[in-house]
């Protein structure tokens, strides 16, 4: 015969087992929130909204974007990490969140490896080094020559310490043996305005975010910040070709959820999101945004995160970059 305490223990254990299953069967029963840890208007926001507007009808619920910028994406990340693991709060962000932060910051309000469950690797998005069309720099070598001749006089825009532009700027300075000064902005939209106005000498941003102003003739591309040339800019050299290989940065956008989200919910999210990404209209939209569709699941995203985090951590130690 079961004692009362034994019976209570078994009931509690049964509840733990049934809970996630019941949630998976009824999910989603209310709107889903996607946290974007950047201001509205940048490339991260654009890809998140493209996913949200197509995911909602497939799930039969509204999918709402909430922009939570700050602390180099840590504010938004922490919000997701501490949310209920029920499939109703997701993170859409880029490599800044998934690789730079865990590689170069040890003091975080969450444990990256334990706080998030990878859902989908959405797209790759080349970064570019930009300048105002009014500036005298026609190629990256022109800027670097001026920087060598005038230490600390030239500037570059970032989205704050730990953002991809900040990291690329630091790696570029180290590789080229120049001393340039970062100027932080709240996000991509403000940083691009600063570059266009000539408030800073160069900026680093996704080709996606900068494309309209490049096409309008307000911005000039000096280099692709990835290793090789991009198919979107076949006439623009990459960092390998410029003999600055350690200044390259592989940018991507991905989806994650709180770590304890039920596997069945995660699996449904991966399936729906990857099917969305592979639709012809979505591919066309991403191409227009200078993004290459990847649409791979959690295993691929987890492997990319580990590889890039390990690489950036080693590089950070070598060139003494720490974001703590």
C-alpha positions in Angstrom: 0.0 0.0 0.0 1.3 3.5 -0.9 1.8 5.9 1.9 0.4 9.4 1.5 3.8 10.9 1.0 4.7 8.2 -1.6 1.3 8.8 -3.4 2.0 12.6 -3.4 5.4 12.0 -4.9 4.1 9.8 -7.7 1.3 12.3 -8.5 3.9 15.1 -8.7 6.1 13.1 -11.0 3.2 12.3 -13.2 2.4 15.9 -13.4 5.9 16.7 -14.5 5.7 14.2 -17.2 2.3 15.1 -18.5 2.8 18.9 -18.3 5.2 19.3 -21.3 3.1 16.9 -23.4 -0.1 18.7 -22.6 1.5 22.0 -23.5 2.8 20.7 -26.8 -0.7 19.4 -27.7 -2.4 22.7 -27.0 0.4 25.0 -28.2 -0.1 27.7 -29.4 -3.2 28.9 -27.7 -2.2 32.6 -27.4 0.0 35.1 -29.2 3.8 34.5 -29.6 6.3 37.2 -28.8 9.6 37.5 -30.7 12.2 39.6 -28.9 14.6 41.5 -31.2 17.5 42.9 -29.2 18.0 45.8 -31.6 16.0 48.9 -32.4 13.5 48.8 -35.2 14.8 49.4 -38.7 17.9 47.3 -38.9 18.5 44.0 -40.6 17.7 41.9 -37.5 14.4 43.6 -37.2 13.7 43.1 -40.9 14.3 39.3 -40.9 12.3 38.9 -37.7 9.3 40.7 -39.2 9.4 38.6 -42.4 9.3 35.5 -40.3 6.6 36.8 -37.9 4.2 37.8 -40.6 4.3 34.3 -42.2 4.6 32.3 -39.0 1.4 33.7 -37.5 -1.1 32.3 -40.1 0.6 28.9 -40.0 0.2 28.7 -36.2 -3.2 30.3 -36.0 -1.9 33.0 -33.6 -0.5 36.5 -33.8 3.3 36.7 -33.7 4.3 40.0 -32.2 7.7 41.7 -32.5 9.2 43.5 -29.4 12.4 45.5 -29.9 14.5 45.4 -26.7 17.8 47.0 -27.6 20.6 47.7 -25.1 23.9 46.4 -23.6 25.0 44.9 -27.0 21.9 42.7 -27.1 22.2 41.4 -23.6 19.0 43.1 -22.4 16.9 41.3 -25.0 18.7 38.1 -24.5 18.3 38.1 -20.8 14.5 38.8 -21.2 14.2 35.6 -23.3 16.5 33.6 -21.1 14.3 34.4 -18.0 10.9 34.0 -19.9 8.7 31.0 -19.3 9.9 28.0 -21.4 6.5 27.5 -23.0 7.1 28.4 -26.7 5.5 31.9 -26.4 8.8 33.9 -26.2 11.5 33.6 -28.9 14.7 35.3 -29.7 15.6 36.5 -33.2 19.1 37.9 -33.4 22.4 37.7 -35.2 25.9 36.5 -34.5 26.5 39.3 -32.0 24.2 37.5 -29.6 25.0 33.9 -30.6 28.8 34.0 -30.9 30.3 37.3 -29.9 28.7 37.7 -26.5 29.5 34.1 -25.3 33.0 34.4 -26.7 34.1 37.7 -25.3 32.0 38.3 -22.1 32.3 36.2 -19.0 30.0 38.3 -16.8 26.5 37.7 -18.1 23.2 37.4 -16.3 22.7 34.0 -17.9 24.7 31.0 -18.9 24.6 31.0 -22.7 25.1 27.2 -23.0 22.2 26.5 -20.6 19.8 29.4 -21.2 18.8 28.9 -24.8 17.6 26.2 -27.1 18.6 26.6 -30.8 15.6 26.6 -33.2 16.7 27.6 -36.7 19.6 29.1 -38.6 17.7 31.5 -40.9 20.2 33.2 -43.2 23.8 34.3 -43.7 24.2 38.0 -44.2 27.5 39.6 -45.4 28.9 42.5 -43.5 30.4 45.4 -45.4 32.8 48.3 -44.5 31.2 51.5 -45.5 31.9 55.2 -45.8 30.0 58.3 -46.9 30.1 59.0 -50.6 31.4 62.5 -49.6 34.5 61.0 -47.9 37.7 60.8 -49.9 38.2 57.0 -49.4 37.6 55.1 -52.6 38.9 51.8 -51.2 39.8 50.4 -47.8 43.5 51.0 -48.4 42.8 54.7 -48.6 41.2 54.7 -45.2 43.9 52.6 -43.6 46.6 54.9 -45.0 45.0 57.9 -43.4 44.5 56.0 -40.2 48.2 55.1 -40.1 49.2 58.7 -40.7 46.8 60.1 -38.1 46.5 57.7 -35.0 43.3 58.0 -33.1 42.0 60.7 -35.4 39.7 58.5 -37.5 36.5 56.9 -36.3 34.1 54.0 -37.0 30.5 53.4 -35.9 29.4 50.5 -33.7 26.2 49.4 -32.1 28.0 49.4 -28.8 30.7 47.3 -27.2 30.3 43.7 -28.2 28.4 44.3 -31.4 29.6 42.8 -34.7 30.7 46.3 -36.0 32.7 46.9 -32.9 34.4 43.5 -33.1 35.2 43.9 -36.9 36.6 47.4 -36.2 38.9 46.1 -33.5 40.0 43.2 -35.6 40.6 45.5 -38.6 42.6 47.9 -36.5 44.7 45.0 -35.1 45.3 43.4 -38.5 46.2 46.6 -40.2 48.2 48.1 -37.3 46.2 51.3 -37.0 44.6 53.1 -34.1 41.0 54.0 -34.8 38.3 55.1 -32.4 34.8 53.5 -32.0 31.7 55.7 -31.8 28.7 53.8 -30.3 25.2 54.3 -31.7 21.9 52.7 -30.5 21.6 50.5 -33.5 22.0 50.1 -37.3 19.6 52.9 -38.4 21.3 55.6 -36.3 24.8 54.3 -37.1 24.1 54.4 -40.9 22.9 58.0 -40.5 26.1 58.9 -38.7 28.2 57.3 -41.5 26.1 59.1 -44.3 26.5 62.5 -42.5 30.2 62.0 -42.2 30.1 62.1 -38.4 32.3 59.0 -38.5 34.8 58.0 -41.1 33.6 54.4 -41.7 31.0 52.0 -40.5 30.4 48.2 -40.5 27.0 46.9 -41.1 25.1 44.2 -43.0 24.8 44.7 -46.7 21.0 44.2 -46.1 20.7 47.3 -43.9 23.0 49.5 -46.0 21.7 48.5 -49.5 19.1 51.2 -49.9 21.6 54.0 -49.1 24.3 52.3 -51.3 21.9 52.2 -54.2 21.0 55.8 -53.6 24.7 56.8 -53.8 24.9 58.0 -50.2 27.2 55.2 -49.0 30.3 53.7 -50.6 31.3 50.1 -49.9 35.1 49.7 -49.3 35.2 46.0 -48.5 33.2 42.9 -47.7 33.9 42.1 -44.0 33.6 38.3 -44.6 36.6 36.3 -45.8 35.6 35.9 -49.5 33.7 38.2 -51.9 30.0 38.0 -51.8 27.8 37.1 -54.7 25.8 40.2 -54.0 29.0 42.4 -54.5 31.2 40.5 -56.9 33.4 43.5 -57.6 34.2 44.2 -54.0 37.1 42.4 -52.3 36.8 40.4 -49.0 39.2 40.4 -46.1 41.2 37.4 -47.3 41.9 39.1 -50.6 43.0 42.3 -48.8 45.4 40.2 -46.7 43.4 40.9 -43.6 42.0 37.4 -42.9 41.6 37.9 -39.1 39.4 40.9 -39.7 36.7 38.7 -41.2 33.4 38.0 -39.5 30.7 35.5 -40.5 27.3 37.1 -39.9 24.0 35.2 -39.6 20.6 35.5 -38.2 18.9 32.7 -36.1 16.0 31.8 -33.8 16.3 30.5 -30.3 14.0 29.8 -27.4 14.4 29.4 -23.6 16.3 26.2 -22.9 13.6 24.2 -21.2 11.0 24.7 -24.0 9.3 21.3 -24.7 11.0 19.4 -27.5 7.7 19.0 -29.4 7.2 22.7 -29.4 10.8 23.3 -30.5 10.4 20.7 -33.3 7.2 22.4 -34.5 8.8 25.8 -34.5 11.8 24.5 -36.5 9.6 22.8 -39.0 7.3 25.8 -39.6 10.1 28.4 -39.7 12.4 26.4 -42.0 9.4 25.7 -44.4 8.7 29.5 -44.4 12.4 30.3 -45.2 12.4 27.9 -48.2 9.3 29.4 -49.8 10.1 31.0 -53.1 8.6 34.4 -52.1 10.7 34.3 -48.9 13.9 33.5 -50.8 13.1 36.4 -53.1 12.6 38.8 -50.2 15.9 37.6 -48.6 17.8 38.1 -51.8 16.4 41.6 -52.0 17.7 42.1 -48.5 21.1 40.7 -49.5 20.6 37.7 -47.3 21.3 34.1 -48.3 18.7 31.6 -47.0 20.1 28.7 -45.0 17.1 27.2 -43.2 18.8 24.7 -41.1 17.7 23.3 -37.7 19.1 23.3 -34.2 22.0 20.9 -34.8 23.5 23.1 -37.5 22.9 26.3 -35.5 24.5 24.7 -32.4 27.5 23.6 -34.5 27.9 27.1 -36.0 27.6 28.7 -32.6 30.3 26.5 -31.1 32.7 26.9 -34.1 32.4 30.6 -34.3 32.4 31.1 -30.5 35.6 29.1 -30.1 37.3 31.0 -33.0 36.3 34.4 -31.6 37.3 33.4 -28.0 40.8 32.4 -29.3 41.1 35.6 -31.3 39.9 37.7 -28.4 42.7 36.2 -26.2 45.3 36.8 -29.0 44.4 40.4 -29.7 43.3 41.1 -26.1 39.6 42.0 -26.7 37.3 41.5 -23.7 33.8 42.9 -23.3 33.6 42.5 -19.6 
